[in-house]
Amino acid sequence: MATVYKAEQRPTIQVVVRLRKADYHETALQMTLIRLEQGSPEQAVLAAEKRHQELTESNRRYQGLSP
């Protein structure tokens, strides 16, 4: 049985899917959603971009690609 969402929930669901694909931890995910609900999409996007950059740098260090 498929889950049905309201049209206004779609953007939030898309954000959740993308953040989970970026290995966001539950706490970071919740904070991002709170910022979105508070009408701070810019802060939410910045937080997501920062987390992505942190993961990329961590991955490079792990692979020995960066000092």
PQR file with spaces between the fields and no chain letter, atoms N, CA, C, O and H, PARSE charges and radii, in Angstrom:
ATOM       1  N    MET     1       0.839   -1.183    0.000 -0.4000 1.5000
ATOM       2  CA   MET     1       0.000    0.000    0.000 -0.0000 2.0000
ATOM       3  C    MET     1       0.884    1.246    0.000  0.5500 1.7000
ATOM       4  O    MET     1       1.792    1.364    0.822 -0.5500 1.4000
ATOM       5  N    ALA     2       0.627    2.149   -0.895 -0.4000 1.5000
ATOM       6  CA   ALA     2       1.417    3.362   -1.023 -0.0000 2.0000
ATOM       7  C    ALA     2       0.989    4.406    0.003  0.5500 1.7000
ATOM       8  O    ALA     2      -0.187    4.517    0.349 -0.5500 1.4000
ATOM       9  H    ALA     2      -0.111    2.053   -1.563  0.4000 1.0000
ATOM      10  N    THR     3       1.966    5.161    0.476 -0.4000 1.5000
ATOM      11  CA   THR     3       1.680    6.262    1.386 -0.0000 2.0000
ATOM      12  C    THR     3       1.360    7.491    0.557  0.5500 1.7000
ATOM      13  O    THR     3       2.044    7.783   -0.424 -0.5500 1.4000
ATOM      14  H    THR     3       2.921    5.070    0.195  0.4000 1.0000
ATOM      15  N    VAL     4       0.325    8.204    0.950 -0.4000 1.5000
ATOM      16  CA   VAL     4      -0.083    9.401    0.232 -0.0000 2.0000
ATOM      17  C    VAL     4       0.262   10.623    1.086  0.5500 1.7000
ATOM      18  O    VAL     4      -0.067   10.687    2.271 -0.5500 1.4000
ATOM      19  H    VAL     4      -0.231    7.966    1.747  0.4000 1.0000
ATOM      20  N    TYR     5       0.922   11.574    0.463 -0.4000 1.5000
ATOM      21  CA   TYR     5       1.308   12.801    1.153 -0.0000 2.0000
ATOM      22  C    TYR     5       0.560   13.974    0.549  0.5500 1.7000
ATOM      23  O    TYR     5       0.164   13.948   -0.616 -0.5500 1.4000
ATOM      24  H    TYR     5       1.189   11.522   -0.499  0.4000 1.0000
ATOM      25  N    LYS     6       0.376   14.991    1.355 -0.4000 1.5000
ATOM      26  CA   LYS     6      -0.226   16.230    0.868 -0.0000 2.0000
ATOM      27  C    LYS     6       0.789   16.960    0.001  0.5500 1.7000
ATOM      28  O    LYS     6       1.997   16.814    0.188 -0.5500 1.4000
ATOM      29  H    LYS     6       0.698   15.012    2.302  0.4000 1.0000
ATOM      30  N    ALA     7       0.298   17.739   -0.941 -0.4000 1.5000
ATOM      31  CA   ALA     7       1.177   18.460   -1.866 -0.0000 2.0000
ATOM      32  C    ALA     7       2.148   19.371   -1.123  0.5500 1.7000
ATOM      33  O    ALA     7       3.299   19.505   -1.540 -0.5500 1.4000
ATOM      34  H    ALA     7      -0.684   17.858   -1.093  0.4000 1.0000
ATOM      35  N    GLU     8       1.715   19.998   -0.038 -0.4000 1.5000
ATOM      36  CA   GLU     8       2.590   20.915    0.696 -0.0000 2.0000
ATOM      37  C    GLU     8       3.686   20.174    1.469  0.5500 1.7000
ATOM      38  O    GLU     8       4.637   20.804    1.931 -0.5500 1.4000
ATOM      39  H    GLU     8       0.780   19.889    0.301  0.4000 1.0000
ATOM      40  N    GLN     9       3.572   18.861    1.617 -0.4000 1.5000
ATOM      41  CA   GLN     9       4.603   18.073    2.295 -0.0000 2.0000
ATOM      42  C    GLN     9       5.727   17.658    1.348  0.5500 1.7000
ATOM      43  O    GLN     9       6.798   17.253    1.800 -0.5500 1.4000
ATOM      44  H    GLN     9       2.799   18.349    1.242  0.4000 1.0000
ATOM      45  N    ARG    10       5.497   17.752    0.066 -0.4000 1.5000
ATOM      46  CA   ARG    10       6.467   17.267   -0.915 -0.0000 2.0000
ATOM      47  C    ARG    10       7.842   17.931   -0.794  0.5500 1.7000
ATOM      48  O    ARG    10       8.844   17.216   -0.793 -0.5500 1.4000
ATOM      49  H    ARG    10       4.626   18.081   -0.301  0.4000 1.0000
ATOM      50  N    PRO    11       7.940   19.254   -0.691 -0.5600 1.5000
ATOM      51  CA   PRO    11       9.280   19.851   -0.566  0.2800 2.0000
ATOM      52  C    PRO    11      10.038   19.349    0.668  0.5500 1.7000
ATOM      53  O    PRO    11      11.242   19.102    0.602 -0.5500 1.4000
ATOM      54  N    THR    12       9.339   19.204    1.776 -0.4000 1.5000
ATOM      55  CA   THR    12       9.984   18.718    2.992 -0.0000 2.0000
ATOM      56  C    THR    12      10.468   17.288    2.811  0.5500 1.7000
ATOM      57  O    THR    12      11.566   16.939    3.243 -0.5500 1.4000
ATOM      58  H    THR    12       8.361   19.405    1.829  0.4000 1.0000
ATOM      59  N    ILE    13       9.656   16.469    2.178 -0.4000 1.5000
ATOM      60  CA   ILE    13      10.033   15.076    1.937 -0.0000 2.0000
ATOM      61  C    ILE    13      11.253   15.016    1.030  0.5500 1.7000
ATOM      62  O    ILE    13      12.141   14.190    1.239 -0.5500 1.4000
ATOM      63  H    ILE    13       8.763   16.753    1.827  0.4000 1.0000
ATOM      64  N    GLN    14      11.303   15.880    0.029 -0.4000 1.5000
ATOM      65  CA   GLN    14      12.450   15.907   -0.869 -0.0000 2.0000
ATOM      66  C    GLN    14      13.724   16.297   -0.114  0.5500 1.7000
ATOM      67  O    GLN    14      14.793   15.741   -0.365 -0.5500 1.4000
ATOM      68  H    GLN    14      10.581   16.551   -0.141  0.4000 1.0000
ATOM      69  N    VAL    15      13.607   17.244    0.800 -0.4000 1.5000
ATOM      70  CA   VAL    15      14.759   17.647    1.610 -0.0000 2.0000
ATOM      71  C    VAL    15      15.228   16.477    2.464  0.5500 1.7000
ATOM      72  O    VAL    15      16.425   16.202    2.539 -0.5500 1.4000
ATOM      73  H    VAL    15      12.739   17.696    1.004  0.4000 1.0000
ATOM      74  N    VAL    16      14.297   15.794    3.103 -0.4000 1.5000
ATOM      75  CA   VAL    16      14.647   14.651    3.950 -0.0000 2.0000
ATOM      76  C    VAL    16      15.369   13.584    3.135  0.5500 1.7000
ATOM      77  O    VAL    16      16.382   13.043    3.578 -0.5500 1.4000
ATOM      78  H    VAL    16      13.324   16.017    3.042  0.4000 1.0000
ATOM      79  N    VAL    17      14.860   13.283    1.964 -0.4000 1.5000
ATOM      80  CA   VAL    17      15.488   12.263    1.117 -0.0000 2.0000
ATOM      81  C    VAL    17      16.911   12.666    0.760  0.5500 1.7000
ATOM      82  O    VAL    17      17.825   11.846    0.846 -0.5500 1.4000
ATOM      83  H    VAL    17      14.037   13.722    1.604  0.4000 1.0000
ATOM      84  N    ARG    18      17.109   13.898    0.366 -0.4000 1.5000
ATOM      85  CA   ARG    18      18.456   14.351   -0.012 -0.0000 2.0000
ATOM      86  C    ARG    18      19.415   14.344    1.166  0.5500 1.7000
ATOM      87  O    ARG    18      20.575   13.957    1.026 -0.5500 1.4000
ATOM      88  H    ARG    18      16.367   14.564    0.295  0.4000 1.0000
ATOM      89  N    LEU    19      18.931   14.773    2.331 -0.4000 1.5000
ATOM      90  CA   LEU    19      19.802   14.796    3.501 -0.0000 2.0000
ATOM      91  C    LEU    19      20.163   13.383    3.945  0.5500 1.7000
ATOM      92  O    LEU    19      21.293   13.131    4.364 -0.5500 1.4000
ATOM      93  H    LEU    19      17.988   15.088    2.445  0.4000 1.0000
ATOM      94  N    ARG    20      19.224   12.480    3.857 -0.4000 1.5000
ATOM      95  CA   ARG    20      19.531   11.085    4.214 -0.0000 2.0000
ATOM      96  C    ARG    20      20.549   10.487    3.243  0.5500 1.7000
ATOM      97  O    ARG    20      21.421    9.721    3.652 -0.5500 1.4000
ATOM      98  H    ARG    20      18.306   12.685    3.518  0.4000 1.0000
ATOM      99  N    LYS    21      20.441   10.831    1.970 -0.4000 1.5000
ATOM     100  CA   LYS    21      21.422   10.353    0.997 -0.0000 2.0000
ATOM     101  C    LYS    21      22.807   10.926    1.289  0.5500 1.7000
ATOM     102  O    LYS    21      23.820   10.316    0.948 -0.5500 1.4000
ATOM     103  H    LYS    21      19.732   11.453    1.638  0.4000 1.0000
ATOM     104  N    ALA    22      22.848   12.100    1.922 -0.4000 1.5000
ATOM     105  CA   ALA    22      24.118   12.738    2.280 -0.0000 2.0000
ATOM     106  C    ALA    22      24.595   12.287    3.659  0.5500 1.7000
ATOM     107  O    ALA    22      25.499   12.894    4.232 -0.5500 1.4000
ATOM     108  H    ALA    22      22.025   12.596    2.199  0.4000 1.0000
ATOM     109  N    ASP    23      23.991   11.229    4.191 -0.4000 1.5000
ATOM     110  CA   ASP    23      24.375   10.653    5.484 -0.0000 2.0000
ATOM     111  C    ASP    23      24.202   11.622    6.656  0.5500 1.7000
ATOM     112  O    ASP    23      24.988   11.615    7.603 -0.5500 1.4000
ATOM     113  H    ASP    23      23.256   10.736    3.725  0.4000 1.0000
ATOM     114  N    TYR    24      23.179   12.441    6.576 -0.4000 1.5000
ATOM     115  CA   TYR    24      22.871   13.322    7.698 -0.0000 2.0000
ATOM     116  C    TYR    24      22.473   12.484    8.893  0.5500 1.7000
ATOM     117  O    TYR    24      21.701   11.534    8.762 -0.5500 1.4000
ATOM     118  H    TYR    24      22.541   12.448    5.806  0.4000 1.0000
ATOM     119  N    HIS    25      22.997   12.831   10.059 -0.4000 1.5000
ATOM     120  CA   HIS    25      22.585   12.172   11.294 -0.0000 2.0000
ATOM     121  C    HIS    25      21.211   12.709   11.684  0.5500 1.7000
ATOM     122  O    HIS    25      20.818   13.797   11.263 -0.5500 1.4000
ATOM     123  H    HIS    25      23.624   13.603   10.165  0.4000 1.0000
ATOM     124  N    GLU    26      20.499   11.951   12.477 -0.4000 1.5000
ATOM     125  CA   GLU    26      19.123   12.300   12.855 -0.0000 2.0000
ATOM     126  C    GLU    26      19.028   13.698   13.469  0.5500 1.7000
ATOM     127  O    GLU    26      18.115   14.457   13.145 -0.5500 1.4000
ATOM     128  H    GLU    26      20.819   11.067   12.819  0.4000 1.0000
ATOM     129  N    THR    27      19.967   14.039   14.351 -0.4000 1.5000
ATOM     130  CA   THR    27      19.929   15.350   15.008 -0.0000 2.0000
ATOM     131  C    THR    27      20.096   16.476   13.995  0.5500 1.7000
ATOM     132  O    THR    27      19.360   17.462   14.032 -0.5500 1.4000
ATOM     133  H    THR    27      20.709   13.422   14.614  0.4000 1.0000
ATOM     134  N    ALA    28      21.053   16.331   13.099 -0.4000 1.5000
ATOM     135  CA   ALA    28      21.277   17.356   12.075 -0.0000 2.0000
ATOM     136  C    ALA    28      20.070   17.474   11.157  0.5500 1.7000
ATOM     137  O    ALA    28      19.695   18.573   10.749 -0.5500 1.4000
ATOM     138  H    ALA    28      21.650   15.530   13.069  0.4000 1.0000
ATOM     139  N    LEU    29      19.472   16.348   10.839 -0.4000 1.5000
ATOM     140  CA   LEU    29      18.276   16.346   10.001 -0.0000 2.0000
ATOM     141  C    LEU    29      17.139   17.103   10.688  0.5500 1.7000
ATOM     142  O    LEU    29      16.461   17.920   10.065 -0.5500 1.4000
ATOM     143  H    LEU    29      19.776   15.455   11.171  0.4000 1.0000
ATOM     144  N    GLN    30      16.941   16.826   11.964 -0.4000 1.5000
ATOM     145  CA   GLN    30      15.880   17.501   12.713 -0.0000 2.0000
ATOM     146  C    GLN    30      16.121   19.004   12.795  0.5500 1.7000
ATOM     147  O    GLN    30      15.186   19.792   12.652 -0.5500 1.4000
ATOM     148  H    GLN    30      17.492   16.162   12.470  0.4000 1.0000
ATOM     149  N    MET    31      17.363   19.401   13.025 -0.4000 1.5000
ATOM     150  CA   MET    31      17.672   20.837   13.107 -0.0000 2.0000
ATOM     151  C    MET    31      17.407   21.521   11.771  0.5500 1.7000
ATOM     152  O    MET    31      16.897   22.641   11.737 -0.5500 1.4000
ATOM     153  H    MET    31      18.122   18.761   13.141  0.4000 1.0000
ATOM     154  N    THR    32      17.743   20.866   10.691 -0.4000 1.5000
ATOM     155  CA   THR    32      17.494   21.434    9.362 -0.0000 2.0000
ATOM     156  C    THR    32      16.000   21.598    9.124  0.5500 1.7000
ATOM     157  O    THR    32      15.562   22.628    8.610 -0.5500 1.4000
ATOM     158  H    THR    32      18.156   19.956   10.718  0.4000 1.0000
ATOM     159  N    LEU    33      15.218   20.594    9.493 -0.4000 1.5000
ATOM     160  CA   LEU    33      13.766   20.679    9.313 -0.0000 2.0000
ATOM     161  C    LEU    33      13.160   21.770   10.191  0.5500 1.7000
ATOM     162  O    LEU    33      12.220   22.448    9.776 -0.5500 1.4000
ATOM     163  H    LEU    33      15.574   19.758    9.911  0.4000 1.0000
ATOM     164  N    ILE    34      13.684   21.942   11.387 -0.4000 1.5000
ATOM     165  CA   ILE    34      13.198   23.015   12.266 -0.0000 2.0000
ATOM     166  C    ILE    34      13.466   24.366   11.623  0.5500 1.7000
ATOM     167  O    ILE    34      12.606   25.246   11.639 -0.5500 1.4000
ATOM     168  H    ILE    34      14.447   21.391   11.724  0.4000 1.0000
ATOM     169  N    ARG    35      14.655   24.533   11.059 -0.4000 1.5000
ATOM     170  CA   ARG    35      14.986   25.803   10.390 -0.0000 2.0000
ATOM     171  C    ARG    35      14.046   26.057    9.210  0.5500 1.7000
ATOM     172  O    ARG    35      13.618   27.188    8.979 -0.5500 1.4000
ATOM     173  H    ARG    35      15.354   23.818   11.046  0.4000 1.0000
ATOM     174  N    LEU    36      13.734   25.009    8.478 -0.4000 1.5000
ATOM     175  CA   LEU    36      12.801   25.160    7.360 -0.0000 2.0000
ATOM     176  C    LEU    36      11.420   25.565    7.858  0.5500 1.7000
ATOM     177  O    LEU    36      10.778   26.440    7.276 -0.5500 1.4000
ATOM     178  H    LEU    36      14.082   24.090    8.666  0.4000 1.0000
ATOM     179  N    GLU    37      10.962   24.930    8.933 -0.4000 1.5000
ATOM     180  CA   GLU    37       9.643   25.251    9.483 -0.0000 2.0000
ATOM     181  C    GLU    37       9.591   26.675   10.024  0.5500 1.7000
ATOM     182  O    GLU    37       8.541   27.315    9.988 -0.5500 1.4000
ATOM     183  H    GLU    37      11.483   24.220    9.406  0.4000 1.0000
ATOM     184  N    GLN    38      10.709   27.168   10.521 -0.4000 1.5000
ATOM     185  CA   GLN    38      10.769   28.521   11.065 -0.0000 2.0000
ATOM     186  C    GLN    38      10.894   29.573    9.971  0.5500 1.7000
ATOM     187  O    GLN    38      10.981   30.770   10.246 -0.5500 1.4000
ATOM     188  H    GLN    38      11.563   26.648   10.551  0.4000 1.0000
ATOM     189  N    GLY    39      10.900   29.114    8.749 -0.4000 1.5000
ATOM     190  CA   GLY    39      10.992   30.064    7.645 -0.0000 2.0000
ATOM     191  C    GLY    39      12.408   30.505    7.374  0.5500 1.7000
ATOM     192  O    GLY    39      12.629   31.618    6.897 -0.5500 1.4000
ATOM     193  H    GLY    39      10.829   28.142    8.525  0.4000 1.0000
ATOM     194  N    SER    40      13.370   29.657    7.667 -0.4000 1.5000
ATOM     195  CA   SER    40      14.774   29.979    7.452 -0.0000 2.0000
ATOM     196  C    SER    40      15.388   29.050    6.407  0.5500 1.7000
ATOM     197  O    SER    40      16.371   28.367    6.696 -0.5500 1.4000
ATOM     198  H    SER    40      13.190   28.753    8.054  0.4000 1.0000
ATOM     199  N    PRO    41      14.833   29.014    5.213 -0.5600 1.5000
ATOM     200  CA   PRO    41      15.376   28.084    4.217  0.2800 2.0000
ATOM     201  C    PRO    41      16.834   28.370    3.870  0.5500 1.7000
ATOM     202  O    PRO    41      17.587   27.447    3.559 -0.5500 1.4000
ATOM     203  N    GLU    42      17.239   29.639    3.921 -0.4000 1.5000
ATOM     204  CA   GLU    42      18.630   29.966    3.617 -0.0000 2.0000
ATOM     205  C    GLU    42      19.564   29.302    4.612  0.5500 1.7000
ATOM     206  O    GLU    42      20.597   28.750    4.231 -0.5500 1.4000
ATOM     207  H    GLU    42      16.628   30.389    4.174  0.4000 1.0000
ATOM     208  N    GLN    43      19.200   29.353    5.901 -0.4000 1.5000
ATOM     209  CA   GLN    43      20.026   28.722    6.924 -0.0000 2.0000
ATOM     210  C    GLN    43      20.027   27.210    6.754  0.5500 1.7000
ATOM     211  O    GLN    43      21.055   26.563    6.954 -0.5500 1.4000
ATOM     212  H    GLN    43      18.361   29.801    6.211  0.4000 1.0000
ATOM     213  N    ALA    44      18.907   26.655    6.393 -0.4000 1.5000
ATOM     214  CA   ALA    44      18.819   25.215    6.189 -0.0000 2.0000
ATOM     215  C    ALA    44      19.708   24.784    5.028  0.5500 1.7000
ATOM     216  O    ALA    44      20.404   23.772    5.118 -0.5500 1.4000
ATOM     217  H    ALA    44      18.072   27.181    6.230  0.4000 1.0000
ATOM     218  N    VAL    45      19.686   25.544    3.945 -0.4000 1.5000
ATOM     219  CA   VAL    45      20.524   25.228    2.788 -0.0000 2.0000
ATOM     220  C    VAL    45      21.996   25.367    3.157  0.5500 1.7000
ATOM     221  O    VAL    45      22.808   24.520    2.785 -0.5500 1.4000
ATOM     222  H    VAL    45      19.121   26.366    3.872  0.4000 1.0000
ATOM     223  N    LEU    46      22.348   26.420    3.881 -0.4000 1.5000
ATOM     224  CA   LEU    46      23.739   26.601    4.300 -0.0000 2.0000
ATOM     225  C    LEU    46      24.200   25.453    5.189  0.5500 1.7000
ATOM     226  O    LEU    46      25.323   24.969    5.045 -0.5500 1.4000
ATOM     227  H    LEU    46      21.688   27.108    4.183  0.4000 1.0000
ATOM     228  N    ALA    47      23.349   25.017    6.098 -0.4000 1.5000
ATOM     229  CA   ALA    47      23.690   23.905    6.978 -0.0000 2.0000
ATOM     230  C    ALA    47      23.897   22.630    6.163  0.5500 1.7000
ATOM     231  O    ALA    47      24.822   21.864    6.433 -0.5500 1.4000
ATOM     232  H    ALA    47      22.436   25.410    6.215  0.4000 1.0000
ATOM     233  N    ALA    48      23.054   22.403    5.185 -0.4000 1.5000
ATOM     234  CA   ALA    48      23.190   21.214    4.344 -0.0000 2.0000
ATOM     235  C    ALA    48      24.472   21.282    3.516  0.5500 1.7000
ATOM     236  O    ALA    48      25.176   20.281    3.380 -0.5500 1.4000
ATOM     237  H    ALA    48      22.302   23.024    4.966  0.4000 1.0000
ATOM     238  N    GLU    49      24.771   22.438    2.972 -0.4000 1.5000
ATOM     239  CA   GLU    49      25.993   22.591    2.187 -0.0000 2.0000
ATOM     240  C    GLU    49      27.229   22.402    3.057  0.5500 1.7000
ATOM     241  O    GLU    49      28.204   21.786    2.628 -0.5500 1.4000
ATOM     242  H    GLU    49      24.199   23.250    3.083  0.4000 1.0000
ATOM     243  N    LYS    50      27.190   22.928    4.273 -0.4000 1.5000
ATOM     244  CA   LYS    50      28.316   22.771    5.197 -0.0000 2.0000
ATOM     245  C    LYS    50      28.528   21.299    5.519  0.5500 1.7000
ATOM     246  O    LYS    50      29.662   20.820    5.521 -0.5500 1.4000
ATOM     247  H    LYS    50      26.397   23.428    4.621  0.4000 1.0000
ATOM     248  N    ARG    51      27.454   20.586    5.790 -0.4000 1.5000
ATOM     249  CA   ARG    51      27.563   19.164    6.112 -0.0000 2.0000
ATOM     250  C    ARG    51      28.113   18.388    4.915  0.5500 1.7000
ATOM     251  O    ARG    51      28.942   17.493    5.084 -0.5500 1.4000
ATOM     252  H    ARG    51      26.533   20.976    5.789  0.4000 1.0000
ATOM     253  N    HIS    52      27.665   18.719    3.732 -0.4000 1.5000
ATOM     254  CA   HIS    52      28.166   18.054    2.533 -0.0000 2.0000
ATOM     255  C    HIS    52      29.664   18.290    2.382  0.5500 1.7000
ATOM     256  O    HIS    52      30.414   17.366    2.068 -0.5500 1.4000
ATOM     257  H    HIS    52      26.992   19.445    3.595  0.4000 1.0000
ATOM     258  N    GLN    53      30.097   19.519    2.604 -0.4000 1.5000
ATOM     259  CA   GLN    53      31.515   19.847    2.502 -0.0000 2.0000
ATOM     260  C    GLN    53      32.321   19.075    3.554  0.5500 1.7000
ATOM     261  O    GLN    53      33.399   18.561    3.256 -0.5500 1.4000
ATOM     262  H    GLN    53      29.488   20.270    2.860  0.4000 1.0000
ATOM     263  N    GLU    54      31.798   18.995    4.782 -0.4000 1.5000
ATOM     264  CA   GLU    54      32.484   18.251    5.839 -0.0000 2.0000
ATOM     265  C    GLU    54      32.637   16.778    5.451  0.5500 1.7000
ATOM     266  O    GLU    54      33.703   16.189    5.635 -0.5500 1.4000
ATOM     267  H    GLU    54      30.922   19.413    5.024  0.4000 1.0000
ATOM     268  N    LEU    55      31.577   16.197    4.920 -0.4000 1.5000
ATOM     269  CA   LEU    55      31.638   14.790    4.523 -0.0000 2.0000
ATOM     270  C    LEU    55      32.620   14.573    3.378  0.5500 1.7000
ATOM     271  O    LEU    55      33.349   13.582    3.355 -0.5500 1.4000
ATOM     272  H    LEU    55      30.712   16.675    4.771  0.4000 1.0000
ATOM     273  N    THR    56      32.634   15.503    2.433 -0.4000 1.5000
ATOM     274  CA   THR    56      33.555   15.400    1.303 -0.0000 2.0000
ATOM     275  C    THR    56      35.000   15.478    1.779  0.5500 1.7000
ATOM     276  O    THR    56      35.838   14.687    1.347 -0.5500 1.4000
ATOM     277  H    THR    56      32.042   16.309    2.452  0.4000 1.0000
ATOM     278  N    GLU    57      35.296   16.423    2.664 -0.4000 1.5000
ATOM     279  CA   GLU    57      36.650   16.566    3.186 -0.0000 2.0000
ATOM     280  C    GLU    57      37.059   15.339    4.004  0.5500 1.7000
ATOM     281  O    GLU    57      38.189   14.862    3.897 -0.5500 1.4000
ATOM     282  H    GLU    57      34.615   17.065    3.015  0.4000 1.0000
ATOM     283  N    SER    58      36.143   14.841    4.808 -0.4000 1.5000
ATOM     284  CA   SER    58      36.418   13.654    5.614 -0.0000 2.0000
ATOM     285  C    SER    58      36.712   12.459    4.722  0.5500 1.7000
ATOM     286  O    SER    58      37.633   11.687    4.990 -0.5500 1.4000
ATOM     287  H    SER    58      35.225   15.229    4.895  0.4000 1.0000
ATOM     288  N    ASN    59      35.934   12.311    3.669 -0.4000 1.5000
ATOM     289  CA   ASN    59      36.133   11.209    2.734 -0.0000 2.0000
ATOM     290  C    ASN    59      37.483   11.323    2.035  0.5500 1.7000
ATOM     291  O    ASN    59      38.170   10.319    1.844 -0.5500 1.4000
ATOM     292  H    ASN    59      35.187   12.938    3.451  0.4000 1.0000
ATOM     293  N    ARG    60      37.865   12.527    1.655 -0.4000 1.5000
ATOM     294  CA   ARG    60      39.165   12.726    0.997 -0.0000 2.0000
ATOM     295  C    ARG    60      40.313   12.392    1.946  0.5500 1.7000
ATOM     296  O    ARG    60      41.286   11.749    1.550 -0.5500 1.4000
ATOM     297  H    ARG    60      37.307   13.343    1.810  0.4000 1.0000
ATOM     298  N    ARG    61      40.195   12.831    3.199 -0.4000 1.5000
ATOM     299  CA   ARG    61      41.235   12.516    4.174 -0.0000 2.0000
ATOM     300  C    ARG    61      41.339   11.007    4.375  0.5500 1.7000
ATOM     301  O    ARG    61      42.434   10.449    4.451 -0.5500 1.4000
ATOM     302  H    ARG    61      39.404   13.353    3.520  0.4000 1.0000
ATOM     303  N    TYR    62      40.193   10.366    4.457 -0.4000 1.5000
ATOM     304  CA   TYR    62      40.164    8.918    4.666 -0.0000 2.0000
ATOM     305  C    TYR    62      40.828    8.193    3.502  0.5500 1.7000
ATOM     306  O    TYR    62      41.510    7.188    3.700 -0.5500 1.4000
ATOM     307  H    TYR    62      39.303   10.818    4.395  0.4000 1.0000
ATOM     308  N    GLN    63      40.631    8.696    2.307 -0.4000 1.5000
ATOM     309  CA   GLN    63      41.197    8.062    1.118 -0.0000 2.0000
ATOM     310  C    GLN    63      42.643    8.514    0.874  0.5500 1.7000
ATOM     311  O    GLN    63      43.296    8.038   -0.055 -0.5500 1.4000
ATOM     312  H    GLN    63      40.077    9.513    2.146  0.4000 1.0000
ATOM     313  N    GLY    64      43.136    9.425    1.706 -0.4000 1.5000
ATOM     314  CA   GLY    64      44.513    9.890    1.551 -0.0000 2.0000
ATOM     315  C    GLY    64      44.704   10.899    0.432  0.5500 1.7000
ATOM     316  O    GLY    64      45.814   11.074   -0.070 -0.5500 1.4000
ATOM     317  H    GLY    64      42.606    9.811    2.461  0.4000 1.0000
ATOM     318  N    LEU    65      43.624   11.563    0.043 -0.4000 1.5000
ATOM     319  CA   LEU    65      43.707   12.519   -1.066 -0.0000 2.0000
ATOM     320  C    LEU    65      44.004   13.940   -0.617  0.5500 1.7000
ATOM     321  O    LEU    65      44.314   14.806   -1.435 -0.5500 1.4000
ATOM     322  H    LEU    65      42.722   11.421    0.452  0.4000 1.0000
ATOM     323  N    SER    66      43.909   14.174    0.674 -0.4000 1.5000
ATOM     324  CA   SER    66      44.095   15.520    1.205 -0.0000 2.0000
ATOM     325  C    SER    66      44.957   15.429    2.457  0.5500 1.7000
ATOM     326  O    SER    66      44.875   14.439    3.184 -0.5500 1.4000
ATOM     327  H    SER    66      43.657   13.471    1.338  0.4000 1.0000
ATOM     328  N    PRO    67      45.779   16.436    2.726 -0.5600 1.5000
ATOM     329  CA   PRO    67      46.655   16.387    3.909  0.2800 2.0000
ATOM     330  C    PRO    67      45.878   16.374    5.202  0.5500 1.7000
ATOM     331  O    PRO    67      46.472   16.334    6.279 -0.5500 1.4000
